[in-house]
Amino acid sequence: MSLATLRNIAIILVVAALVAVLPGGGTAASVALQAAYLVFLAVFGWVAMIMYRQHRMGLYSLGDKRRGVLYAALAVALVTLTGTAKLWSTSSGSVAWLVLMGVAVYAVIAIAVAARRY
């Protein structure tokens, strides 16, 4: 192992020890984790916006009905992924999660296949 790798491992161990020992360390870790999630969500939204701008003509060429189905499928997938923890806590929720994600994926694939036929 290189010196840089050992240094990085030591930094991780020190931060973990501080979170475990200091009062309020768990709360600070939760805040940092939520901030990381928000940054990830913002980057995901930014990438989605860029992709929309680059493929706007292709999306408009789908027509209103297909574009509506595509947007609805993406919205269902997003809401389902948001509620994954709660849905997977029950057996009926797990089935609902699988059905919703399956329908959303099927709709996106069906729209993509139909768009490529032309």
Number of C-alpha atoms within 10 A of each C-alpha: 5 6 8 9 10 11 11 11 11 12 12 12 12 12 13 14 12 15 16 13 11 10 10 12 16 15 11 13 16 12 12 12 12 12 12 12 12 12 12 12 12 12 12 12 12 12 12 12 11 12 11 13 11 11 10 11 10 12 16 11 11 16 11 11 9 20 17 12 16 22 15 15 21 17 13 17 19 14 13 19 14 11 13 14 12 12 18 15 10 11 10 11 16 16 13 15 20 15 12 18 20 13 15 23 17 13 19 19 13 14 16 14 11 12 15 7 6 5
